[in-house]
Each structure stands twice: as C-alpha cells, then as structure tokens.
Amino acid sequence: QVQLVESGGGLVQAGGSLRLSCTASGSIFVINAMGWYRQAPGNERELVASITSSGSTNYADSVKGRFTISRDNAKNTVNLQMNSLKPEDTAVYYCTSNVITFSHTTARSWGQGTQVTVSS
C-alpha cells in the first residue's frame, strides 16, 4: 500500500556529513510518523530518529546533537541530516513510515535500506 524510496547513502570520512532522504507514496491519507532505523552486522535494528506529522521528534542518545530529522508533509518526505559522523554510525539505514491509508487502516512500511559507511 505504501512505498518508500530512499536516497543519500554512501561513503564518508569521519567528521563528515551525509544527508538521507525518503519519500513515501501510495495509499496515504495521513502520515502519523516517519523515521530512520539502522542496523549494523551482528546488531539489532535500532531507532535513530523519528518525527510525527506535527513535528515532534525523537532521537537515539548516540546521535543527539549530531543528527537532525526533518519532514515535508506536503511532499511525504523525511530527511536525516547527519553531521560529525563517526565510524560507529556505519550501518544500513532504513526509512520507515506509519500511515493511515484511504482504506482507514494503519500501515507500517519499510524502505529497502541504504548503506552508510564512515571511514576512520
């Protein structure tokens, strides 16, 4: 019902910056929230940042002060500006959305994931 398209992953040196973007499309009536998770090999998936349609944000302690999540509700897009990147930020980053569809159901969707690699 909902498709998520991600962009912006890549390779960057420690201390550098990267910007991820994700656009949702499909049977969307209301976006309750969008966010980013990440998963490194051997680790569980963890929440990086999330934002509601009203602008309320939530961040993992490890990224506070370095990452900023933002959204454009009209474009169904969420962005993650990542500054002062560290090698431990290396992971596959997944976009996620929680929406109310035109069928009046709640849908949770995931993007395909984009690799972020931070070199020392």
Long-range contacts (C-beta under 8 A, 24 or more apart in sequence): 1-26, 1-27, 1-101, 1-103, 1-107, 1-109, 2-26, 2-27, 2-28, 2-97, 2-99, 2-101, 2-107, 2-109, 3-109, 4-95, 4-96, 4-97, 4-109, 4-110, 4-111, 4-112, 5-111, 6-93, 6-94, 6-95, 6-111, 6-112, 6-113, 6-114, 7-114, 8-80, 8-114, 9-93, 9-114, 9-115, 9-116, 10-115, 10-116, 10-117, 11-117, 11-118, 11-119, 12-85, 12-116, 12-117, 12-118, 12-119, 13-85, 13-118, 13-119, 14-85, 14-86, 14-87, 14-118, 14-119, 14-120, 15-84, 15-85, 16-85, 16-118, 17-81, 17-82, 17-83, 17-84, 17-85, 18-82, 18-85, 18-116, 19-79, 19-80, 19-81, 19-82, 20-79, 20-80, 20-82, 20-93, 20-95, 20-114, 20-116, 21-77, 21-78, 21-79, 21-80, 22-77, 22-78, 22-79, 22-95, 22-97, 22-111, 23-75, 23-76, 23-77, 24-76, 24-77, 24-78, 24-97, 24-99, 24-109, 25-76, 26-101, 27-101, 27-102, 27-103, 27-107, 28-76, 28-99, 28-100, 28-101, 28-102, 29-99, 29-100, 29-101, 29-102, 29-104, 30-99, 30-100, 31-73, 31-76, 31-97, 31-98, 31-99, 32-98, 32-99, 32-100, 32-106, 33-97, 33-98, 34-71, 34-78, 34-95, 34-96, 34-97, 34-98, 35-69, 35-78, 35-95, 35-96, 35-97, 36-69, 36-78, 36-80, 36-93, 36-94, 36-95, 36-96, 37-93, 37-94, 37-96, 38-89, 38-91, 38-92, 38-93, 38-94, 38-116, 39-91, 39-92, 39-94, 39-113, 40-90, 40-91, 40-92, 43-91, 45-94, 48-80, 48-93, 49-80, 51-78, 62-88, 63-89, 82-116, 85-116, 85-118, 86-118, 87-118, 87-119, 87-120, 88-118, 89-116, 89-118, 90-116, 90-117, 90-118, 91-116, 92-116
